[in-house]
Amino acid sequence: MPSSCKDIRAALAQCLQESECVMVHRHTAADCLRSPLDETLPMQCQQLKKGFGECRRGMIDMRKRFRGNQPITFKKLETAEKDGQGYQLYAGRAAFSGSSRATDGNEPEPVDWREAENEKFRAEEAQRQQQQQQQGKK
């Protein structure tokens, strides 16, 4: 197997060996990867399974033939888990880490651009009317 999928395969194997499906219920790792047992796996194992499938699929994808799969390391996953930053299982940058600022739900609602334009227009009209009234008094 090419080196691009070895790390994620090893991470998947380790996750499966530590899962309840293998440790408690004594199923084989291959059985745990098939339906209906695959739904009982922890979320990390499910994500690793999906990432491994995408990595294998990427080996025959013509769009990636020249560049190849982007290697992923299990250490990167572990550090991302500890840091609390998001991570992406397969190639490229993380999808959700640092892309937007954190919110607590108490932020003011942004003003709609149409409302801002209307307010600006109303202020200009009020200013014109005041100028016309001042010119009419003179």
Salt bridges, closest charged atoms under 4 A:
GLU20 OE2 - HIS25 NE2 3.73
ASP31 OD1 - ARG34 NH1 3.46
ASP38 OD2 - LYS49 NZ 3.32
GLU54 OE2 - LYS50 NZ 2.61
ASP61 OD2 - ARG63 NH2 3.21
ASP112 OD2 - ARG114 NH1 2.91
GLU119 OE2 - ARG122 NH1 3.09
GLU125 OE2 - ARG128 NH1 2.53
